[in-house]
Amino acid sequence: MFKKAFVSLLATLFMAGVMATLTGCNTVEGAGKDIEKGGAAIKNEANEKK
C-alpha cells in the first residue's frame, strides 16, 4: 500500500516538473523576444542621436 502511494506521488511530482519546465521555456522565450525588441529600440535611438 505504501509503495503504491509513493510511486503515485513520484509520478505526480515528475509530471508537475515536466509541465513547469515546458511553461518556463515559453516564458523565457517570450522574455528573450521582448528584451531583443528593447535592445533594437535603444540601438535605433542611439543611431538617430549621432
PyMOL Python script that loads the backbone (N, CA, C, O; Angstrom):
from pymol import cmd

cmd.read_pdbstr("""\
ATOM      1  N   MET A   1       0.835  -1.199   0.000  1.00  0.00           N
ATOM      2  CA  MET A   1       0.000   0.000   0.000  1.00  0.00           C
ATOM      3  C   MET A   1       0.871   1.251   0.000  1.00  0.00           C
ATOM      4  O   MET A   1       0.642   2.173  -0.783  1.00  0.00           O
ATOM      5  N   PHE A   2       1.877   1.281   0.886  1.00  0.00           N
ATOM      6  CA  PHE A   2       2.758   2.446   0.978  1.00  0.00           C
ATOM      7  C   PHE A   2       3.553   2.626  -0.309  1.00  0.00           C
ATOM      8  O   PHE A   2       3.752   3.751  -0.768  1.00  0.00           O
ATOM      9  N   LYS A   3       4.009   1.513  -0.895  1.00  0.00           N
ATOM     10  CA  LYS A   3       4.805   1.588  -2.124  1.00  0.00           C
ATOM     11  C   LYS A   3       3.979   2.158  -3.271  1.00  0.00           C
ATOM     12  O   LYS A   3       4.488   2.959  -4.055  1.00  0.00           O
ATOM     13  N   LYS A   4       2.718   1.760  -3.382  1.00  0.00           N
ATOM     14  CA  LYS A   4       1.851   2.258  -4.445  1.00  0.00           C
ATOM     15  C   LYS A   4       1.608   3.759  -4.291  1.00  0.00           C
ATOM     16  O   LYS A   4       1.605   4.487  -5.283  1.00  0.00           O
ATOM     17  N   ALA A   5       1.407   4.222  -3.077  1.00  0.00           N
ATOM     18  CA  ALA A   5       1.187   5.639  -2.824  1.00  0.00           C
ATOM     19  C   ALA A   5       2.457   6.434  -3.134  1.00  0.00           C
ATOM     20  O   ALA A   5       2.391   7.537  -3.678  1.00  0.00           O
ATOM     21  N   PHE A   6       3.613   5.864  -2.783  1.00  0.00           N
ATOM     22  CA  PHE A   6       4.887   6.536  -3.033  1.00  0.00           C
ATOM     23  C   PHE A   6       5.144   6.664  -4.527  1.00  0.00           C
ATOM     24  O   PHE A   6       5.577   7.719  -4.990  1.00  0.00           O
ATOM     25  N   VAL A   7       4.884   5.607  -5.288  1.00  0.00           N
ATOM     26  CA  VAL A   7       5.068   5.642  -6.741  1.00  0.00           C
ATOM     27  C   VAL A   7       4.113   6.645  -7.364  1.00  0.00           C
ATOM     28  O   VAL A   7       4.496   7.378  -8.276  1.00  0.00           O
ATOM     29  N   SER A   8       2.901   6.689  -6.897  1.00  0.00           N
ATOM     30  CA  SER A   8       1.919   7.641  -7.403  1.00  0.00           C
ATOM     31  C   SER A   8       2.360   9.074  -7.120  1.00  0.00           C
ATOM     32  O   SER A   8       2.221   9.949  -7.974  1.00  0.00           O
ATOM     33  N   LEU A   9       2.888   9.314  -5.930  1.00  0.00           N
ATOM     34  CA  LEU A   9       3.375  10.640  -5.567  1.00  0.00           C
ATOM     35  C   LEU A   9       4.558  11.044  -6.452  1.00  0.00           C
ATOM     36  O   LEU A   9       4.622  12.180  -6.921  1.00  0.00           O
ATOM     37  N   LEU A  10       5.485  10.123  -6.679  1.00  0.00           N
ATOM     38  CA  LEU A  10       6.631  10.418  -7.537  1.00  0.00           C
ATOM     39  C   LEU A  10       6.190  10.730  -8.963  1.00  0.00           C
ATOM     40  O   LEU A  10       6.716  11.650  -9.589  1.00  0.00           O
ATOM     41  N   ALA A  11       5.233   9.973  -9.475  1.00  0.00           N
ATOM     42  CA  ALA A  11       4.736  10.210 -10.828  1.00  0.00           C
ATOM     43  C   ALA A  11       4.074  11.586 -10.931  1.00  0.00           C
ATOM     44  O   ALA A  11       4.252  12.290 -11.925  1.00  0.00           O
ATOM     45  N   THR A  12       3.326  11.958  -9.924  1.00  0.00           N
ATOM     46  CA  THR A  12       2.671  13.265  -9.904  1.00  0.00           C
ATOM     47  C   THR A  12       3.701  14.391  -9.858  1.00  0.00           C
ATOM     48  O   THR A  12       3.573  15.384 -10.575  1.00  0.00           O
ATOM     49  N   LEU A  13       4.717  14.236  -9.018  1.00  0.00           N
ATOM     50  CA  LEU A  13       5.767  15.255  -8.930  1.00  0.00           C
ATOM     51  C   LEU A  13       6.545  15.353 -10.234  1.00  0.00           C
ATOM     52  O   LEU A  13       6.908  16.450 -10.658  1.00  0.00           O
ATOM     53  N   PHE A  14       6.801  14.226 -10.869  1.00  0.00           N
ATOM     54  CA  PHE A  14       7.511  14.222 -12.139  1.00  0.00           C
ATOM     55  C   PHE A  14       6.713  14.972 -13.199  1.00  0.00           C
ATOM     56  O   PHE A  14       7.269  15.800 -13.922  1.00  0.00           O
ATOM     57  N   MET A  15       5.429  14.695 -13.299  1.00  0.00           N
ATOM     58  CA  MET A  15       4.588  15.367 -14.288  1.00  0.00           C
ATOM     59  C   MET A  15       4.481  16.864 -13.996  1.00  0.00           C
ATOM     60  O   MET A  15       4.470  17.671 -14.926  1.00  0.00           O
ATOM     61  N   ALA A  16       4.403  17.241 -12.736  1.00  0.00           N
ATOM     62  CA  ALA A  16       4.353  18.655 -12.379  1.00  0.00           C
ATOM     63  C   ALA A  16       5.654  19.338 -12.787  1.00  0.00           C
ATOM     64  O   ALA A  16       5.637  20.471 -13.269  1.00  0.00           O
ATOM     65  N   GLY A  17       6.778  18.656 -12.596  1.00  0.00           N
ATOM     66  CA  GLY A  17       8.064  19.207 -13.002  1.00  0.00           C
ATOM     67  C   GLY A  17       8.168  19.383 -14.502  1.00  0.00           C
ATOM     68  O   GLY A  17       8.683  20.394 -14.980  1.00  0.00           O
ATOM     69  N   VAL A  18       7.682  18.401 -15.247  1.00  0.00           N
ATOM     70  CA  VAL A  18       7.701  18.490 -16.714  1.00  0.00           C
ATOM     71  C   VAL A  18       6.843  19.663 -17.180  1.00  0.00           C
ATOM     72  O   VAL A  18       7.258  20.435 -18.045  1.00  0.00           O
ATOM     73  N   MET A  19       5.664  19.794 -16.614  1.00  0.00           N
ATOM     74  CA  MET A  19       4.777  20.887 -17.014  1.00  0.00           C
ATOM     75  C   MET A  19       5.384  22.253 -16.658  1.00  0.00           C
ATOM     76  O   MET A  19       5.281  23.197 -17.441  1.00  0.00           O
ATOM     77  N   ALA A  20       6.007  22.358 -15.496  1.00  0.00           N
ATOM     78  CA  ALA A  20       6.632  23.616 -15.089  1.00  0.00           C
ATOM     79  C   ALA A  20       7.788  23.965 -16.023  1.00  0.00           C
ATOM     80  O   ALA A  20       7.989  25.131 -16.363  1.00  0.00           O
ATOM     81  N   THR A  21       8.544  22.954 -16.431  1.00  0.00           N
ATOM     82  CA  THR A  21       9.665  23.187 -17.341  1.00  0.00           C
ATOM     83  C   THR A  21       9.168  23.672 -18.695  1.00  0.00           C
ATOM     84  O   THR A  21       9.720  24.617 -19.258  1.00  0.00           O
ATOM     85  N   LEU A  22       8.138  23.037 -19.218  1.00  0.00           N
ATOM     86  CA  LEU A  22       7.605  23.444 -20.518  1.00  0.00           C
ATOM     87  C   LEU A  22       7.031  24.859 -20.464  1.00  0.00           C
ATOM     88  O   LEU A  22       7.203  25.638 -21.402  1.00  0.00           O
ATOM     89  N   THR A  23       6.367  25.181 -19.393  1.00  0.00           N
ATOM     90  CA  THR A  23       5.815  26.520 -19.219  1.00  0.00           C
ATOM     91  C   THR A  23       6.938  27.543 -19.094  1.00  0.00           C
ATOM     92  O   THR A  23       6.862  28.633 -19.660  1.00  0.00           O
ATOM     93  N   GLY A  24       7.964  27.188 -18.358  1.00  0.00           N
ATOM     94  CA  GLY A  24       9.113  28.078 -18.190  1.00  0.00           C
ATOM     95  C   GLY A  24       9.812  28.364 -19.504  1.00  0.00           C
ATOM     96  O   GLY A  24      10.257  29.489 -19.736  1.00  0.00           O
ATOM     97  N   CYS A  25       9.917  27.366 -20.366  1.00  0.00           N
ATOM     98  CA  CYS A  25      10.564  27.571 -21.665  1.00  0.00           C
ATOM     99  C   CYS A  25       9.807  28.619 -22.479  1.00  0.00           C
ATOM    100  O   CYS A  25      10.419  29.496 -23.087  1.00  0.00           O
ATOM    101  N   ASN A  26       8.506  28.530 -22.489  1.00  0.00           N
ATOM    102  CA  ASN A  26       7.712  29.510 -23.232  1.00  0.00           C
ATOM    103  C   ASN A  26       7.874  30.900 -22.641  1.00  0.00           C
ATOM    104  O   ASN A  26       7.950  31.885 -23.376  1.00  0.00           O
ATOM    105  N   THR A  27       7.925  30.984 -21.337  1.00  0.00           N
ATOM    106  CA  THR A  27       8.066  32.279 -20.674  1.00  0.00           C
ATOM    107  C   THR A  27       9.422  32.896 -20.985  1.00  0.00           C
ATOM    108  O   THR A  27       9.507  34.086 -21.290  1.00  0.00           O
ATOM    109  N   VAL A  28      10.481  32.096 -20.911  1.00  0.00           N
ATOM    110  CA  VAL A  28      11.827  32.595 -21.178  1.00  0.00           C
ATOM    111  C   VAL A  28      11.952  33.024 -22.634  1.00  0.00           C
ATOM    112  O   VAL A  28      12.578  34.040 -22.938  1.00  0.00           O
ATOM    113  N   GLU A  29      11.358  32.252 -23.527  1.00  0.00           N
ATOM    114  CA  GLU A  29      11.404  32.604 -24.952  1.00  0.00           C
ATOM    115  C   GLU A  29      10.724  33.950 -25.183  1.00  0.00           C
ATOM    116  O   GLU A  29      11.249  34.792 -25.912  1.00  0.00           O
ATOM    117  N   GLY A  30       9.579  34.155 -24.580  1.00  0.00           N
ATOM    118  CA  GLY A  30       8.854  35.419 -24.728  1.00  0.00           C
ATOM    119  C   GLY A  30       9.638  36.585 -24.133  1.00  0.00           C
ATOM    120  O   GLY A  30       9.675  37.673 -24.707  1.00  0.00           O
ATOM    121  N   ALA A  31      10.260  36.353 -22.982  1.00  0.00           N
ATOM    122  CA  ALA A  31      11.059  37.407 -22.361  1.00  0.00           C
ATOM    123  C   ALA A  31      12.257  37.751 -23.233  1.00  0.00           C
ATOM    124  O   ALA A  31      12.621  38.920 -23.356  1.00  0.00           O
ATOM    125  N   GLY A  32      12.871  36.741 -23.839  1.00  0.00           N
ATOM    126  CA  GLY A  32      14.005  36.978 -24.729  1.00  0.00           C
ATOM    127  C   GLY A  32      13.617  37.832 -25.921  1.00  0.00           C
ATOM    128  O   GLY A  32      14.371  38.714 -26.334  1.00  0.00           O
ATOM    129  N   LYS A  33      12.452  37.572 -26.469  1.00  0.00           N
ATOM    130  CA  LYS A  33      11.973  38.368 -27.609  1.00  0.00           C
ATOM    131  C   LYS A  33      11.729  39.813 -27.185  1.00  0.00           C
ATOM    132  O   LYS A  33      12.061  40.741 -27.922  1.00  0.00           O
ATOM    133  N   ASP A  34      11.147  40.009 -25.996  1.00  0.00           N
ATOM    134  CA  ASP A  34      10.886  41.361 -25.508  1.00  0.00           C
ATOM    135  C   ASP A  34      12.191  42.121 -25.282  1.00  0.00           C
ATOM    136  O   ASP A  34      12.299  43.296 -25.632  1.00  0.00           O
ATOM    137  N   ILE A  35      13.174  41.453 -24.699  1.00  0.00           N
ATOM    138  CA  ILE A  35      14.466  42.096 -24.447  1.00  0.00           C
ATOM    139  C   ILE A  35      15.143  42.452 -25.765  1.00  0.00           C
ATOM    140  O   ILE A  35      15.749  43.516 -25.894  1.00  0.00           O
ATOM    141  N   GLU A  36      15.038  41.559 -26.737  1.00  0.00           N
ATOM    142  CA  GLU A  36      15.632  41.820 -28.050  1.00  0.00           C
ATOM    143  C   GLU A  36      14.990  43.047 -28.703  1.00  0.00           C
ATOM    144  O   GLU A  36      15.688  43.882 -29.278  1.00  0.00           O
ATOM    145  N   LYS A  37      13.673  43.154 -28.613  1.00  0.00           N
ATOM    146  CA  LYS A  37      12.982  44.329 -29.175  1.00  0.00           C
ATOM    147  C   LYS A  37      13.401  45.610 -28.461  1.00  0.00           C
ATOM    148  O   LYS A  37      13.575  46.653 -29.092  1.00  0.00           O
ATOM    149  N   GLY A  38      13.560  45.523 -27.149  1.00  0.00           N
ATOM    150  CA  GLY A  38      14.002  46.691 -26.384  1.00  0.00           C
ATOM    151  C   GLY A  38      15.411  47.110 -26.787  1.00  0.00           C
ATOM    152  O   GLY A  38      15.694  48.300 -26.921  1.00  0.00           O
ATOM    153  N   GLY A  39      16.285  46.142 -26.978  1.00  0.00           N
ATOM    154  CA  GLY A  39      17.644  46.446 -27.419  1.00  0.00           C
ATOM    155  C   GLY A  39      17.672  47.082 -28.795  1.00  0.00           C
ATOM    156  O   GLY A  39      18.456  47.998 -29.043  1.00  0.00           O
ATOM    157  N   ALA A  40      16.824  46.604 -29.688  1.00  0.00           N
ATOM    158  CA  ALA A  40      16.753  47.179 -31.035  1.00  0.00           C
ATOM    159  C   ALA A  40      16.261  48.622 -30.978  1.00  0.00           C
ATOM    160  O   ALA A  40      16.750  49.479 -31.714  1.00  0.00           O
ATOM    161  N   ALA A  41      15.304  48.887 -30.114  1.00  0.00           N
ATOM    162  CA  ALA A  41      14.785  50.254 -29.981  1.00  0.00           C
ATOM    163  C   ALA A  41      15.863  51.189 -29.447  1.00  0.00           C
ATOM    164  O   ALA A  41      15.991  52.319 -29.918  1.00  0.00           O
ATOM    165  N   ILE A  42      16.641  50.727 -28.468  1.00  0.00           N
ATOM    166  CA  ILE A  42      17.719  51.547 -27.918  1.00  0.00           C
ATOM    167  C   ILE A  42      18.784  51.793 -28.984  1.00  0.00           C
ATOM    168  O   ILE A  42      19.303  52.902 -29.106  1.00  0.00           O
ATOM    169  N   LYS A  43      19.104  50.764 -29.747  1.00  0.00           N
ATOM    170  CA  LYS A  43      20.108  50.900 -30.812  1.00  0.00           C
ATOM    171  C   LYS A  43      19.647  51.908 -31.868  1.00  0.00           C
ATOM    172  O   LYS A  43      20.428  52.750 -32.312  1.00  0.00           O
ATOM    173  N   ASN A  44      18.396  51.817 -32.260  1.00  0.00           N
ATOM    174  CA  ASN A  44      17.850  52.748 -33.246  1.00  0.00           C
ATOM    175  C   ASN A  44      17.866  54.185 -32.731  1.00  0.00           C
ATOM    176  O   ASN A  44      18.199  55.109 -33.473  1.00  0.00           O
ATOM    177  N   GLU A  45      17.511  54.370 -31.483  1.00  0.00           N
ATOM    178  CA  GLU A  45      17.510  55.705 -30.876  1.00  0.00           C
ATOM    179  C   GLU A  45      18.935  56.259 -30.809  1.00  0.00           C
ATOM    180  O   GLU A  45      19.160  57.441 -31.071  1.00  0.00           O
ATOM    181  N   ALA A  46      19.870  55.420 -30.465  1.00  0.00           N
ATOM    182  CA  ALA A  46      21.267  55.859 -30.384  1.00  0.00           C
ATOM    183  C   ALA A  46      21.780  56.256 -31.772  1.00  0.00           C
ATOM    184  O   ALA A  46      22.510  57.238 -31.902  1.00  0.00           O
ATOM    185  N   ASN A  47      21.407  55.507 -32.796  1.00  0.00           N
ATOM    186  CA  ASN A  47      21.828  55.835 -34.164  1.00  0.00           C
ATOM    187  C   ASN A  47      21.229  57.151 -34.638  1.00  0.00           C
ATOM    188  O   ASN A  47      21.869  57.882 -35.394  1.00  0.00           O
ATOM    189  N   GLU A  48      20.013  57.464 -34.207  1.00  0.00           N
ATOM    190  CA  GLU A  48      19.359  58.713 -34.588  1.00  0.00           C
ATOM    191  C   GLU A  48      20.030  59.923 -33.925  1.00  0.00           C
ATOM    192  O   GLU A  48      20.026  61.016 -34.491  1.00  0.00           O
ATOM    193  N   LYS A  49      20.599  59.737 -32.743  1.00  0.00           N
ATOM    194  CA  LYS A  49      21.199  60.843 -31.973  1.00  0.00           C
ATOM    195  C   LYS A  49      22.634  61.116 -32.383  1.00  0.00           C
ATOM    196  O   LYS A  49      23.232  62.072 -31.888  1.00  0.00           O
ATOM    197  N   LYS A  50      23.213  60.312 -33.272  1.00  0.00           N
ATOM    198  CA  LYS A  50      24.609  60.525 -33.698  1.00  0.00           C
ATOM    199  C   LYS A  50      24.748  61.799 -34.457  1.00  0.00           C
ATOM    200  O   LYS A  50      25.848  62.142 -34.892  1.00  0.00           O
TER     201      LYS A  50
END
""", "prot")
cmd.dss("prot")
cmd.show_as("cartoon", "prot")
cmd.util.cbc("prot")
cmd.orient("prot")
